[in-house]
Amino acid sequence: MIRAKNHLRILLPALLAASFIAFSGAADAAALEQFRSFVGTTKAARGEFTQRQLKNVDGAQKASNAASGSFVFARPGKFIWTYQKPYEQLLQADGEKLYIYDKDLNQVTVKSLGDALGSSPAAILFGSNDLEKNFTLKEAGTRDGLEWLEATPKAKDTTFERISIGLRDGLPQAMELRDTFGQVSQLSFSKFEKNPQIGANQFKFTVPKGADVFQQ
């Protein structure tokens, strides 16, 4: 059990790392065109995700067991990303701070959101509309029936080397995050709802009763 939980924690940076993208546009539009349309029209969204990590083992890529859960976000900098399987963990941001809650440990870690979104994959979803300030964007062709967009962070100190986003029918279907060590995290999305009604206090985090809180 401890070993599995450690693996899940490895997946968490891939969210904030983290993440999923929503696009609008014609079904046959190129990925970059859909992406720019998304930036201008999607202010909030919710849906479900699955996530796997790929590792090179003896010269072959091996996928981890899938983690899955749900998400909701509102630009800029507000989101709730919930892992439901194999263990319950929560990442939540209110626009100023990021809260990471481990249910089994009943422990909350609090970080300043600050400029952390700038050149991270999360900026594509949670950040402002000025994404091309922090990423170099280009078409990446068609693969597995999806139109792909490649986003390369301009900053040199980012954890991620490249982010690929696969689209079909104007919606995200997949996302691949390649880190500087060559590891790849794959995400797929479903039940995507664009611009739903979201309550004003939805992203306010309440510390669970008895939880230990650590500030970073």
Protein Blocks (a to p, Z undefined) as FASTA:
>chain_A
ZZmmmmmmmmmmmmnopacdddeddfkbcfklmmmmmmmmmmbdcddddddddddeehia
cdddddddddddddehiacdddfbfbdcddddehjaccdddfklopacdddfklmlmmgm
klmmmmcfklmlmpccddebjeehiacdddddfbfkbfbfbdcdddeehiafbdcdddfk
opacddddehiaehiacdfklmpccddehiacddZZ
